[in-house]
């Protein structure tokens, strides 16, 4: 290498002489070597140096990995690791070891799903200087002044090699074509390009390794694993297969990855945990928690303006799964007395106002705050069978933000009254920031039991009234053509959870539930609870259907009601009237309305007839119709103006009930609250001669330019022309698709792992399937439904079959990592 350095100096000197004597105006001089030849020689020498650097780096890393107890190879590589060397073995190498460790620290962010895995990879480099490769460089007497620089280069290249193996291993199980793989990383493009712009900007100081650098590794490496040559060299040196499977097995063996490492979440680019700085930011927010009105250091704009309503006297229920930790919605009922004109109270004229209280996440993560940016980077919480990855750190999202029982909590509350047919009384809608105190935290099972036993209609009458309203609302939406009426029978689907199980070989237990959503009107889990159906008559078991969870219907209908009501309220509040003067600037409110077009039947008459036939003849007990009807359903759109949502049977709909879990909902809260604040300030300005706006209210809180008037001292003006221009509801929406893919694929993996275990425990296991319909006639590919598993799957049949056919199968092959599952059809009558 050092000889090459001398040669390069000579060559560059020669090129300078060549340029001088061959300059214009000078005589031609014959040289023994051409300039092109010099360039070729330079390139060759540089390549040799790169090869030498890579070889040294691989040697160093291989020596660090071989001694690990889980390492698969004990073979040597260039001599292997030794206890003592001919030179330098008595030298104190603590400084050089620490240098290597500092270089590695933080370089494996989001390349392992667990922090312990990152620590394992970082700690590998703590003994870098004590390897033969490291000491050969450090103790080189020929280049004492530059050996530390060379050592640093070798360590950095070793780190890159290990990062490369991580990225290669992440591609294990990918069955997409290169275009499909490119799509799953496309959302990373902007962040990567922004990073690279800062690196080329001479005014920006060099950066430490961040999560964006890990993102770039995935973005650049995933579409083409051939670019990961360093990683393949390392795998080869340690006698591992040079493939994604080889890299995956390698990472598991050295303890950096778990046996069931979630490669999907690693590939996706989503942060797998919060950084130390993000946790510190959240901790600071949690410490500021104080809802008391006497707080002298209050920074809540709603409380300062006096628009946060005290609703702590109202009985409020939260209804969630027992495992739910982020409590973002509560429900209550208020009796509104409708006094007659003669002053007498008529009990029959009393009305109910239904209150939906949603956690005021914006109170703790206001726009442009550090916590807001943390949520924006993630866009959504991710729920996996193994764990949840929240959008906001848990010490805030599960504590100060959540509507925890018996604790004062900030909320954004909506009150609404209903007509007899379940429609909304527009003028009854109230939207306000509030302080609530949850009376009871209930589970779905709790509420189902209370409704069944009558407690919800007596001691806790509010629950019964909420359920009555929910039933009325569902009927109203079905009358308007919602999906519940369009697809009367839903197909039960599996859900998967893992849990710690000391009796399992790998310590991981899997629980599978098969249920239909409440919207289908049925809970058919009883149908699939017993894998043995006497006589094989699946249709007869439908007479034993259980009603849908009443609690689930109650909660879901109230959330849908909240979405319609806030959209209706926004339209009402921003509607121009005859009193508006021409050119007058009015308070505005932008919301992301969700809509869905009605099914298109006119251009698809033949398909419509097939669908109707499946429904009228009850083919497959309605499952075949439910499957076929999906082709007519369009994807929801998000628009700034209100449009009908056919799937919900509503004229308008806005999602805002999960601000702790969905970034777009958090933005809706900011928009609504800013609107309410501007409305209050406008009232103050219009009613007070010398208006004084409380200290603590600024342009950020109002979402518009807020300046003292230049005409009248003590008065203020609001520039509402560009109100809320900083709110973009499409911010990071591109992350939602990959997030859904990660969650879906994770569920699919664990479902297939569950099936694999079933097959291992009973290779002769027999399952009953229903043919839902044909996917590809030319390939004889069909969609089938496995009753006992609640699983829809593709099935290639060697013989003709049709929708509604039932037959028995056995599991032929299942590979969870590759998403493979095949069946063998049993002869008719086989058991």
N, C-alpha and C positions, 0 to 999 in steps of 0.2 A: 504494500500500500504506500509506504514512504518512498519507495523507488518510483512509483507512479506519480507521486507529487512532484518529485524532481523533474521527471519527464515532462509533466504538464508545464512547469515553469519554462523549460527549454523550448517547448513547442510554442507557447504564447510569445516568447521572445522572438522566435523565428518568424511567426506570423506578423509581428510588428515590423521586423526588418523587411519582410516580403512586401508589406504594404508601403513601406518607405521607398524602396528601390523600384517598385512598379507603379509609383505615382505618376499621374499625367505630367508630361514635359520631360520625363527622364527616359533614357534609353532602355530598350528591352534587355533584360538580363535573364539568362538561362539558369534555372534552378534545378536541383536534382530531385526536388519533391514539390508537387503542386499544392495549391492552397486547399483544394478539395480533399487531397490526401491527408493534409494536416487535420482538417475537420473530422475526417473519418477516424483518424488516430485518436483525436481528443475524445470523441464519442465512445470509442472502444475502451479507453482508459477510465473514463467516468463510469461506464457500465461495470467495468471490473471492480472499481471502488465500491459501487452500490452493491454488487454481488458479495464483496468481502464484508461490507457492513451488515447485510442481511444474514450472512453466514454466522458472523460473530453474535448477532442478536438471537438467532435461533439456538445457537450453542448455549448462550447464557440462560435463555428461558427453559430449554430442555433440562439443563442441570438443576434449575430451581424446582421443576415439576417432578422429575424422577423420584426424588426421595419421599414424595407424598405417599402415605399408606394406601391411598386409593388409586394411585397411578397404575396404568395397565401394563406399562413396559419397564422392564429392569435392564434392558439392553443399553449398551453404551453408545455415545455419539461423540466422536472425536475424543475418545479417552474417558468420557464420563466424569463424574465428580470425584475429587480426591480429598483426603483429610488434610494433607500438607503438600505444599508446592516447593519447587526448588528455590523460589525466591519469594520474599514478602510474607511468609507465613507467620512471622512474629509481629507484623505491622498491625497497628490499630486501624481498622477499616470502618469504624463507627460512622465517621463523617460521610464516607462514600455510600455506605448502606442507607443512611438517612436521606441522602440526596436521591437515591433511586426510589425510596418509598415516597418521598414528597412528589416526585415526578408521576408516580402511579396513583397517588391519592386523588380521588374524585374522577378518575378517568374511566370508570365503569358504571357511571350513573345511568340508570335505566337500561343497563345491559343484563341485569339480573332482577328477577321479580322480588327477591328478598335482600334487605340490607346486608344480611350475613354473607350472602354470595359476593356482593361488592367488596366487603371487607376481606373475604378470603382471597380474592384476586389481588387486591392492593397489598396484602401482607406477604404475598409471594416474593415481592421485590425487597423485602427487608434484609435478605442475605445475598443480594446481587453482587456485592464486592467480594464476597468470599467464594464465588464460583471460580473455576479455572479460567473461564472466558473473561470474567471481570478482572481478576488479578493480572492476567496477561497484559491487559491494557493499562491498568493503574500502575503497575510496577515496571513498565517499559522504560529502561534507562535511556533509550535513544531519543525519546520525545517527552521528557519530563514536564515541559511547559504546556503541552497540549494533550497529555494523556487523559486528564479529567474531562476535557471537552469531548474527546473521542468516546470516553466511557459514557458520558451523558447521551451522546448520539445512539450508542448501542442500546442503552436502557430504553430510550424513547422508541426505538424501532422494535424492541421486544414488546413493549406495551401495545404498539400498533398490531403486532402479530397476534397477541392474545385478544385484542378487540376484534380483529378479523375473524378469529375462530368463533367468537360470540355471534357475530352477524351471520356467518355461515350456518351455525347451528340453529339460528332462528328460522331459517328457510326449510327446516325439516318439516315434512308434512304438507308443504304447499303443493297443491295439485293444479294451480292455475297456470295458464299460458303466460308468456312474458308480458303481454299487454295487461292481463288481469293483475299481475304482480305490480306492474307500474301504477295501476290505479290505486292500489291500497296504500301507496306511499305518496300519492300526488298531493295530499293535503299538507305535506311537510315542505313543499317547494318554497313557499314564501319565507318561512322561518330560516331555511337554509340559505336562500339568496340574501336575506338581510344580514345573516352572520358573515357571509363571504364579502359583502360590501364593506362591513366594518373592518375586516381583515386587510382589505386593499386600500383602505383610507389611511394615508400617512399621519393624519391628525389624531387618529384613535390609537391609544396605547394598546399594546398586545394584551390579549385577554387570557384569563385562566380558563381551564376546561370547564364548560358548562353543559347543561342538559341539551342545549342546541347543538353542541359538537357531537353528542351521541346521536342526535336526530340526523345529523348529516351523514354519519356512518351508515345508518339504516337507509336513508334516502339514496345515497350513492351506491351502497352495496347490495341491497335486496334485489333490484331488477337483474343484476348480472353477477352471479357468485364467482365468475372467472376473475373478477377484479380483486378478489380476496387472496392474492397469491401468497402473501406472507402467512396467512392462516393455514393454507394448504401445506406450505413448507413445514410449519410447526407440527401439523398432524402427521406428516410423513416421517419427520425425524423421530417421533415417539411411537411409530408403528401403528398409527390409527388410520382408519379408512379416510381417504381424502374425499369426503362427501358430507352433505348436511347431517346424515345419520351419524357419521363418524364424529363430527364436531359436537353434536348433541350428546352422544354417549361420553365423549371426553369431558365436557363441562359437568356432567352428572358425576362422573367418576372422581373428579378432583374436588367435588363438594361445592362448586360455585352455583350449580343449578340443582333444583329438587327433581325427583323422579318424574313428577307431574308438572314440571315447569310450564307455565302458561306462555307458550311461544307466541300466541296470537296477540296478547297484550304487549309483549316486547316488540313484535314486528310493527304494531300499530303506531308507535311513536308517542303514545300517551304516557305522561309521567306516572310511574308506578308507585311513587310516594312523594311526600312533600319534602323539600329541602330543609336544612337546618334554619336557613334564613326565613323561609315561609312559615315554619313552625313558630319562630320567634315573633314574626308579625302577628300571627293569630293569637299568641299568648298575650301580646300587648293589648289587642282588642278585647280579649276576655277579661283582662284586669280592669278595663274601663267600664265594665258592666254595672249599671246602676239605673234602675227605672224610676226611682223616687223623684217626685216633682220638686222636692226641696234641694235637689242636687245643684250646688252653686256653680259647678263647672259643667253644667249641662250643655251638650253640643247637638242635641236633637232638634232640628229645625221645626218639626211638627209640634213639639212641646213648646218651643219658644214662641211660635205663632198661635198657640192655644187651640190647635186643630186636632190634637191627639185625644180622642174621646176615652174617658174612663169607663170601661165596661167590665170591671172586676166583679160587679155584683151579679152578673148574668151567669147562669149555670152553663158551663161549656164542657163538651165531651170530645175527647180524641179517640178515634177508633183505628187501630192499626194491627198489623201482625205482632205477635209477641216479641219477635226479634228486631223489630223496627227501632232504630235509635235516633233517627232524624225525624222529629215530629213536626210536620209543617202545616197541618190543617186541623181545625177544631170546629165543632158545630154547636149551635144553640138555637133556641126558639123563644120569641118574645110575643106576648099577647098584646095586640094593639086594640085598645077599647074604642069602638065606633059609637059614640054617643049620638042619640037621636036628636032631632031639632028641638024638642021640648025639654031637653036637659036630662031626661030619664035614661038610665043605662039599660040597654037591651042585651042580655047575655048572648042571644042568638046572633047579634050583629058583631060580636067580637071577632077579630081577624088574627091570623098568625103571621108574624114576620120571621122568616127563616134567616139565620145568620151563619155565614161561612167566614171563619176567621183563619187567615193565612199568615204564617210566620213572617214578620217584617224583616226579611234578610237585608233589605236595603238600609235599615237602621244601622247595621253593623258593617256592611260592605257597600258604602255609598259609592257612587260613580267616581272613577279616577282615584280611588283609594288603593292602597297596596293589596288589601284583601280582595277588592273587586278585580284587580289584575290577576290575582291567583285563580279566581273563579273563571275569568275569561280565558286563561291559558288552557283550561280543561274543558270548558263548555258544558260538561255534563258529568254526573256521577256515573260510575260503571258498576254494575251488579253482576257478580260472577258466582258460580256454585261454591267456590272456595272462599271467597271474601268479597268485600266491597271496596271500591276506590272512590272516596268522596270527592266532590268538587271543591269543598271548603274544609279546612282542617277540623277534626272532630272536636277539639276543645272549644270551638266556636259553634260549629254546625249542630252538635249534639247537646250543647249546653245553652249558651246565651241566645242563640237564634231559635232553638226549638221551643215549642209550646209544651213545656214540661208541667206535670201536674203540681198543683199547690204552690206555684211560683208565678210572680208577676212577669209577664212577657209582652213584648211589643208585637203588634199584629197589624195587618191591613185587612179591614173587615168590610164585608158586604152584606147588607140586609135587603131582603126582597120578599114581596107578597105575591101570591099566585091566584089566578082565577080558578073557577071550579074545574075547568078543562085541563088545568096544569100549565097554562100559558102564563107568562110574566105580566104583572101590572107595571107598565113602564115607569109611571110616575112614582111608584113606591120604592124604587131602588135607591139605597143609601150606600155611599162608599166613603170610608173614613179610616185614617190611621187610628190606632186604639191601643189601650193597655188592657189585657185580659188576664184572667187567672183560671186555669183549667181546673175543673172540679173533679173529673174522673178520667183516668187513662184506661181505656177498655180495649180488649182484643175483639176480633170478629166473632170468635166463639162466645165471648161474654155477651155480646149484643144479641147474637142468635138465641142464646139461652134466655135472655131477659125478654125478648119478644115472644118466645114460645111459652114461657111461664106466665106472661101477663104483667110482669114487673114493669116493663117498658110502657104499659098503658095506665099504670096506677102510680106507684111511688116515683118512677122516673118517666112521667108521661111525655116528656119532651122527645125521648127516643121513639116512642110510638108515633107521635105526631110527625116526626121527621120521616119515618118509614112510610106513613100514609102519603106524605107529599112526594116521596121518591116513587112510589107506585103510580101516583097520578102523573108525574113527570114522564115516566117511562111510557105509559099509555099515550100520552100526548105526542111524544116523539115518534112512536110507532105509527100513529095516525098520520103523521107528516112524512112517512116513508123512510124511516130510519133503517139501519142495517138489520135490527132485530126482527123487523117485519119482512125485510127483503130476503134474509136468510134465517128462517125460523128455527132451524136445527144447526147448532154449532158442533164442530168436531172436537171432542175432548183432546187435550194436548198435555204432554208430559212437562213437568218441571223438576229440576234436579238440585239437590243440595248435598254437600259433603260435610262430614263431621269426623271428629277424632274417634277412632274405634280400635281399642287395644286388641280386639279379637281378630281384626283383619290382618292379613300378612304384611301389608305395608302401612298399617296404622290408620288408613283412611277408609271411612265408611261412606256409602252412597245411599241417599234416600230419594226415591222417585215417586212423585204424586201425579196422578192423571185426573184432570178435571177440565170442565168447560167453563169459560168465563160466564159471569152473571148475565151478560147481555143475551146469551142464548136462551135464557129462561129456564135452564135445567142444570143440575149438577149431576152428571152421569158417572161420577167416580164409582158408584155402586156397580156399574156395568162391568168395569174392568178390575174391580177389587179381587175377584176370584178368577184365576186363570182357567178354571175348568167350568165350562158351560154344559150343563147336562143336556144331552140330546143334540147339542150343537145348534140349537135354535136361538140365535142371538136376538132376533126380533121380539121373542116372548119376554125377554128380560126388561124390555123398555117399560113394561107396566109397573115396574118397581122404581121408577125414576124418583129421585129426591128433589125437592124444590131447591132453587138456587139459594146460596147464602143470603139471607135477608140483610145482614149487615153489609155484605159486599154491594148489594143493590143500593142500599141506603147511601153509603159513602160515594159510590161512583156517580149516582144520579145527582147528588149534591155538588160534586165537583163539576159535572157537566152544566148544571144550573149556574154555578158561579161563572163559568166561561161564557155562557150566553148572556148572563145578566150584566157583566162588566162591559161586554161589547155593546149591548143595548144602552147602557148608561153613557158610554162614551159618545155614541151617536146622538143621544138626547142632549148631552151637555154641550156639544159642539155644533148643534144644528142652528143655522142662522134663522132669525125671525124678522118680521116686518119692522121691528124697532131698531134693527141694526142699520146704522147710517152707512152710506156709500163710502168705501175706503177706510172704514174703521177697522183697526187691528183688534181681533178678538183672541181670547185664550184658545190655544189649539192643543190637541192631543193625538199623537200618532201611536197606533197599536198594530201589532202583527195579527191580522184576522186570518184564521185558518178556514179554508173552504174545500169543498169536494164536489166535483161535477156529478150529475146524475148519470147512471149507466146509459150507454149508447146502444139502443136496440135497433134503431132504424136501419143502420148500415150492416147489421149482423143478425138478420132475421132467422137464418138457419140455426145459428148457435142459440138464439133465444128459444126457439122451439125445442131444442135438445134440453135446455135447462128446465123449461116448463114441464117437459115430459118426465124428467128425473124427479121433479117435485111432486107432480100429480100422482105418479105411480109409487112414490115413496121408495125409490130405488136405494138400497143400502141404508134403509131407515133414515133417509134424509141426508146422510153424510155425502153421498155422491153429488147431490144438488149443491150442498155447501161448498164442496171442492170446485165444482164447475163454475159456480157463480163468481168466483174470485176474478175470472178473466174480464169481467165487466166493471170491476171496481177500479177507479182511477186513484192515483196518488194525491194526497192533500196538497193544496197550494197555500202559500202565505202571501197575502196582499195587503196594501195599506188601506184598502176600502173593504167594507163588509160585503160578503157574498155568501150565498147559502152553502151549508155543509150537509150534503145529502145523506152521508153515513150516519150523522147524528140526528137528522131530521130537524135542523135548526136554520134560522135565517142568518145568524151570525154566531161566531164563536172565537174566543181568545183564550189561549192557555196562559195561566198565571198562578196556578195553585201549587207549584213546586219550586219556589225560588231558591231553596237550599240545594236542590238537585239539578236544576236546569238553568243555564245562564240566561237564556232568552226570557224566562219567567222573571228572573232577577231584574232584567232590563225593563220589563213591563211595570214592575213595582216602582222603579225609579221614575218612569214616565208618568204614571198615575199620581204618585205623590208630589212630583213637581207641579203637575196641573193643579192639584188641590192647594198647594202653597201659593201659586200665582193667583188663583182665584181669591184667596184670603187677602193677599197684598193688594189686589185690584179693588177689593171691597174697602180696605183701609184708605187707599188713595182717593176713592170716589166719595167716601162719607166724611172724612176728616179734613178740616180746613188746612191745618198744618200737620199733615200726616207724618208720623214718626214710625219708622220700621224698626222693630227690635234688633238689638245687636246680635250678631250671629247668623243673620240671613244675608246671603251673598248670591252672586250670579250662579255659582255652582249649585246651590240648593234650589234655585228657581229655574235653572236651565235656560236662562236668557240674560241679555245684557241688562244690568241693574245699576243705574246711575242717578245721582242727585240731579234735580232739575236745574237747568241754567237760568230759568226765568224766575222761579219762586223759591226763595231760600227756605230750606226745611222740607220741601216736597221732593218726591221721587218719581222717576219715570221707569216704565218697563218697556224694553224693546222686544216685542213678541213676534216680530216678523220671522226670525230664524230660531224660534224656541225649539229646544231639544234637538238641535242639528247634530249634536255629538252622539245621539243614540242611533245606532245602526243595528237593527234586529237580525241582520244577517251575519254579524260578527261571529267568526269561528263556527258558523253553522256547518261548514264543510267537515268538521270533526264528528258530527252526529252520525253520519253514515258509517265511517270506520268504527265508531263506538258500538253501534248496533251489530256490526259484523263481528266484533270481538265477543260481545255477549252471546250472540247466537252460536258462534263456533265453539265457545267454551262450554255452553250447555250441550251442544252436540257431542263434543269430545267425552264429557262425563257420562252422557247417556250411552254412548258406545262402549265406554269402559264398564258401565253397569251390565250391558249385554254380554260383553266378553266374560265377565265374571259368572253370569248366568250359564253361559256355554261351558265354562270350565267346570262348574259345579255339577252340571247335568248335560252332557253332550247330546242326549236324546230328547232334550226339551222340545216340546211341540207347541207351536203358536198358531193362532187363527188369524187370518188376514182377510181384509175386504178390499176388492178392487174398486178404487175411486173413479178411475177413468184412464183414458189413453193419453200419453204425453207425446209420443212419436210413433205413428202407425208404421212407418217404413222400418224402424228398428224394433218394432213390437215392444216398445218401452211404455210401462204403465206406472201410475201412482197407486200405491197400496197403503192400507192403514192396518197397523198391527194393534189389535184391541188391547192386549195385555200391557203394552208398552206406551200406548198413546202416541205412537210414532208414525209419521208419514214417511214413505221411502220410495225410491225408484226401483222398479223390478222389470227385468227383461225376461219375457216369457217365450219359450220355444214354440208354444202352441197358442192359438187364438183364445183370448179371454175378453170379457166385457165388464162394464161397470155393474156393480152389484154382486158379482161372483164372490164366493167365499171358499177358501180352502185352507188346508193345514200346511205349515212349513216347519223346517228345522233350520237352525243357524248354521251356515256353511263356513263362513270366514268373517272375522271382524278384526280390523286394525284401527283402533281409535285415533292414533296419531295421523293417519292418512285419510281418516273419514270414510273408511271402507266397511261395508256391511253387505253380505250376500246371503241368500237363502236357497234352500233346496225344497222344491215343492213335493209334498208327499202324495202318493196315490190316493185316490178317492176312498174314503173309509178308513184310512190309516189312523192309528192312535199314537 
